[in-house]
Amino acid sequence: MMKGLRSLYYREMRIWSRTYWMIVLSLSTPILYILLFGLAMTGLIQGIDYQGKEIDYLLFLLPGMIAMGIHGCGMNACWTLFMDRQMGTLEQILSSPVTRSAYGFGKILSVVTQSFIQVFLILVVGLPLVGKEISIANLPLLLFSAFLGGVCFCSFYMILASIIKTNDLLSTISTLIMMPMMFCSSMFYPLDMIPSTLRYLAYANPMTYIANTLRAGLIGSLSKQVSIELLVLCAFSIALFSASVLSLRRIRI
Amino acid sequence: MRKNSHRVPAIECVNLTKKFGDLTAVDHISFEVKEGEIFGLLGPNGAGKTTTIRMLTTVLPPTEGTAIIAGHDVVKESDRVREKIGVILQLPALDWFLSVYDNFDIYGRIQGVPKKERKERIDYLIKEFGLEEKEKTKIELLSGGLERRVQVARAFIPEHEVLFLDEPTLGLDPQSRLKVWDLVREHSKDGETIVITTHNMDEADALCDRIGIIDQGKIIALDSPKALKDRLGGGDIIKIDVEGDSKYIEQEISKLDRVRNLGGLALQVENADQILPDLTQFIGSKGGKIKNISVRKPTLEDVFIKLTGREIR
């Protein structure tokens, strides 16, 4: 079933590493958010109650921005799939001995790898900004959450790109989706600060669970609530992943 | 090498059909290709050549009918089929930001060619196609012709049982075109079956053992190039261009005994030298002004015109 996964993963990573300026660019948005939006908001928000402790807004924002970085990595899959289809590379791959699932898996693994790199880079730049240190003990939860986030976003955007064939429609739709995905979630603020309608929407948004579990990994602990959120995130990942495998099986060139 | 002892056909299509909504792109075509044969699908753009290739390479499921490649059904055993085939597409299908060498290498990996063999084949092909100096250049910096050369050359890294080439020499310089023809012949000698689509008559004539002429989704003739041309009955073809509307002249000429109009004033005659003076005089007497006359042996183009009443492009 996974024939050719290694070759396809190699291809994805090779293409990604050849466009190294992309890594820098995709890192700059979350960092700019911390610098511009974060610092501006610190004036408005004195401190935020998190798991019973009062923390700085910047510190609250940092895991949200890691989630944003992971989202960016997932979005890459949208465009590489689109380009593969446009250039004929997809047809070439689909007529070779590798399987369609391996093609999807290759993309997901590469997005997860990119997400891990993204997490480390944002931490390296972001931690001094918010004046925080972390220990090795933080990493398992952070990385597990980053892994699930990568699977979620990559699957989601592969579904989108396998349905939508034209450039302009794809970019319009993905921009449109990005707004609620970011703002109807706990990326920028705790959910009890927002109106209840938005809050319910946020509970249907995987971004909320990614941001919350990353936050627990970075500054909190694996409480009962976080464990449930982690389970919900697992469910999201499995559902989106299965849907993406189905849509790749049906994809037409 | 892989010559099969029990002579199963390499490709066997029965009533293969593809519909897109109301449009029937491929309409109940049936043909067989023997192992080691070079088979051509010849037809104008939009005739259904690429759709046929897509069904045979398992990328597109047929609406109706079956196709067996190297003993495996393209729908039920598509995984097995893909292990046996190679394809050169019309689209570039290259990785833009990667070097020429990387594109060769990744193709070889995806095709499952082991490392040592892969490297040897790549070095050989890069040299054969004169790409040594471009080895490290990114594809995005290559000219269209060079891109095409990379794409075609890399298809020869693995050995396939059946190789599909969709308009392989489109956009290639004459030298590379001959190179491709040589490689195709060489691989066919080794027992590889080759299917080529083309709208280039000369290519089909020079390369193919047998040709299926395809028009509007149907195969309208299937034979060796020689047999197809022999259907016209030999002799010479005189092609005449007249000024203005040729309809009237065509009508008048159709009344002549020794001349057969294949369509569009491509006239088949027994002996051009003998008839030409009379013919020009005749056209003049009917008020036709001749712009150009050419005399040649019958080609596949004439076969196509004869069959469809149209020129191929």
Chai-1 contact restraints between the chains, C-beta under 6 A:
chainA,res_idxA,chainB,res_idxB,connection_type,confidence,min_distance_angstrom,max_distance_angstrom,comment,restraint_id
A,G4,B,I110,contact,1.0,0.0,6.0,A-B,restraint_1
A,S7,B,R109,contact,1.0,0.0,6.0,A-B,restraint_2
A,S7,B,I110,contact,1.0,0.0,6.0,A-B,restraint_3
A,R11,B,I106,contact,1.0,0.0,6.0,A-B,restraint_4
A,I15,B,D95,contact,1.0,0.0,6.0,A-B,restraint_5
A,R18,B,F97,contact,1.0,0.0,6.0,A-B,restraint_6
A,R18,B,L98,contact,1.0,0.0,6.0,A-B,restraint_7
A,T19,B,F97,contact,1.0,0.0,6.0,A-B,restraint_8
A,M87,B,P92,contact,1.0,0.0,6.0,A-B,restraint_9
A,G88,B,L89,contact,1.0,0.0,6.0,A-B,restraint_10
A,G88,B,L91,contact,1.0,0.0,6.0,A-B,restraint_11
A,G88,B,A93,contact,1.0,0.0,6.0,A-B,restraint_12
A,T89,B,A93,contact,1.0,0.0,6.0,A-B,restraint_13
A,E91,B,V59,contact,1.0,0.0,6.0,A-B,restraint_14
A,E91,B,L89,contact,1.0,0.0,6.0,A-B,restraint_15
A,Q92,B,L89,contact,1.0,0.0,6.0,A-B,restraint_16
A,Q92,B,A93,contact,1.0,0.0,6.0,A-B,restraint_17
A,L94,B,V59,contact,1.0,0.0,6.0,A-B,restraint_18
A,S95,B,T57,contact,1.0,0.0,6.0,A-B,restraint_19
A,S95,B,V59,contact,1.0,0.0,6.0,A-B,restraint_20
A,S95,B,V87,contact,1.0,0.0,6.0,A-B,restraint_21
A,S96,B,I110,contact,1.0,0.0,6.0,A-B,restraint_22
A,S96,B,Q111,contact,1.0,0.0,6.0,A-B,restraint_23
A,P97,B,R82,contact,1.0,0.0,6.0,A-B,restraint_24
A,P97,B,E83,contact,1.0,0.0,6.0,A-B,restraint_25
A,P97,B,G112,contact,1.0,0.0,6.0,A-B,restraint_26
A,V98,B,I110,contact,1.0,0.0,6.0,A-B,restraint_27
